[in-house]
Amino acid sequence: MKKLIIINGNMAVGKSSICKVLYKKMDKSIWLDADWCWMMNPICFTDENINMIESNTLFLLRNYLNNTFYQNVIFSWVIDKEVVFKRFLSKLKDIDYKLVIVTITCLEEELKKRLRQRGIEDEIFLDSIINSNLYDEMKSKKIDNTYNSIEESVNKVLDAIN
């Protein structure tokens, strides 16, 4: 059965780095990084833009899931609330697939370091990201990426998928 593998977690936790290696290790796989859909200048979180991004993402996911050749669809996104998963996935309910959700995490200090390396210095913003424990509450397989190499994290994700 076709798998939809959602890799989620905080910004800068390593989702894209892991998926860049992961999809090449999996047979008949395709990867959609939600970051691609948000490449706008400036990024504006208006209702119109959020709806457009969701619509574009669903269009791509639907096509990937309906493609008969690819058997593993990897989708990486920040998604931090179960309600968002439910709303989003309800729009794909007419497609048959097995869902696997893997949340990538790391220790708070490491996440702050990674965010600062990306140029994010606003302490209020950093604290809001760091103090969010929404990922802890999710029904997903958790992988701590604090001390792992990318290869080690990819292997842990593969174990979680299988």
Secondary structure, 3 states (H helix, E strand, C coil): CCEEEEEECCCCCCHHHHHHHHHHHCCCEEEEEHHHHCCCCCCCCCHHHHHHHHHHHHHHHHHHHHCCCCCEEEEEECCCCHHHHHHHHHCCCCCCCEEEEEEEECCHHHHHHHHHHCCCCCHHHHHHHHCCCHHHHCCCEEEECCCCCHHHHHHHHHHHHC
